Amino acid sequence: MLRIRLQRRGKRGYATYRVVVADGHAPIKGRFIEDLGHYNPHTDSFVVDAESVNNWIKKGAHPSDTVHNLLITNKVIKGEKKMLFHPKPKAEVAPAETEAANAS
């Protein structure tokens, strides 16, 4: 399966990313099929070839969740953003336990 994902570049403490099409099993810093653009999170610069991105999606490539959200933010594709952070549900405490905790 082909993935459109970010490939980390830059130096330590100042990461920049390439937006690439790669095999889903290829290493993150390994081979890729095509370079579609770049993303700099420090300046929020996101530049991709929209036509190539849409062609790869038509061919069956799936964008990673982060790339999917960046493509929607920059109006390359339409849809809803994916939730990347799922907070842990808070455990409900029985009223008897809270009274016992307050008494001690």
Buried (B, 14 or more C-beta within 10 A) or exposed (E): EBBBBBBEBEEEEEBBBBBBBBEEEBEEEEEBEBBBBBBBBEEEEBEBBBEBBEBBBEEEBBBBEBBBBBBBEBEBBEEEEEEEEEEEEEEEEEEEEEEEEEEE
